[in-house]
């Protein structure tokens, strides 16, 4: 059903602060005027909060102040009042123990930042992995008119003439050093060449995936995902976003209108087509939870099955985001989904119209970057959801990053109790392991790590790498960086730290993986599994105090999005009573 805009003019929520002659109204206007704002800016026009995740300790977002200025230009032009609002910026590359532990904290802060203050609409300036889902989760729980704009990816990296991608070549070079194919000095020399400009990771890692997800969901202007951070058209995107949010406020076009099952179906299929990150699974489940939509792992598996991976970008393919932009970017992919009958064409976007209208006329300018269907990287590119006695709640695998010869495999388990155990033993030449084994890592799930570290793509043992082997089956309750690759089974649920079956796997157990059958099986009897589970006790004491305790006590499993249980749902944007 087409969206019906609200009547305009009408009284907006910001007028609860600014509109009137009471002591409180004067208090709010007067304090704002210390910034030199003329009186007519408080006349009932839309007040737009520009939620800015700028931080110099979040290098992927360190250029966002420039884009905030461009958004402001657009808001002023359209007759709104823009206000800069810094929000919690979660950096993937710096935050410890893991950025994921703080996604929900950032979302909670964003939600209260919006609801508690004098805003009518929201622009979310995002970039690095967790900033995109955290801001959308918080905004969705408030449901004020909201639009996202990404910071954009870095320019291509090059090292000694070879294209190098953020993250992807970190893993590749690291393994090359272990295999004796690259010196440590060359590895250090390569580091500057990987990060040539402002922006987020230039591979189809989690940041680019999430930028694509919010575009496919309809939460950005069309074309947002791929424009490089330093391209002048990124500024244009920010400027146009500023103009658009003012009209969205007038129309009262909110996330709950846009974030429908149809929108999520489009996003899940888009993720398959771009070879997107497995992290998108967790983030989209969490975002859906904020608007009260049912979205499950089974939806992910079912919706992505028929979608070929056609975007030839690292880590699944060869190119980087810069080339994706030159080829036409995400609108070309969405058009291709539409032509293949795989798009909900009527899904509403922030434009106020159907997504199909945004993409129907775009052209593919490079068929080696956005591939024809018969040359797809994999014909069934959707995230695979595996189940079995080892992961009754589900586990995920990304087919475009996996090795075809390992998609059906039986092997002997080599078990690491946690990531420290893995680090301590993986380079031991005496470790009883070869390429036919299945590497198992425990206690790295949402509660176990805590925060669910991106360590599921454990590097292979050096003695295996030296044979020229580059992939083995790996299973864990951890996540994997979107820039990583391999036959890696992730997010096994329930996680080991909650007493899931992964917790009781032992060295020497036989594990069977069958991707086509969606099966992950620990080859022991039911009675033996039940006995081991009955004897299980938690490996670690829960944290005492602080956010770590709150997180531990309330975080849900990866299979439902790893949100905090009390943050799920939409609590709206009603204005609280005045306190002065
Ligand atoms: Fe920030 Fe990759 S580390 S986008």
Boltz pocket constraint, residues with backbone or C-beta under 6 A from the ligand:
constraints:
  - pocket:
      binder: B
      contacts: [[A, 60], [A, 91], [A, 92], [A, 93], [A, 127], [A, 128], [A, 129], [A, 166], [A, 199], [A, 200], [A, 201], [A, 205], [A, 207]]
      max_distance: 6.0
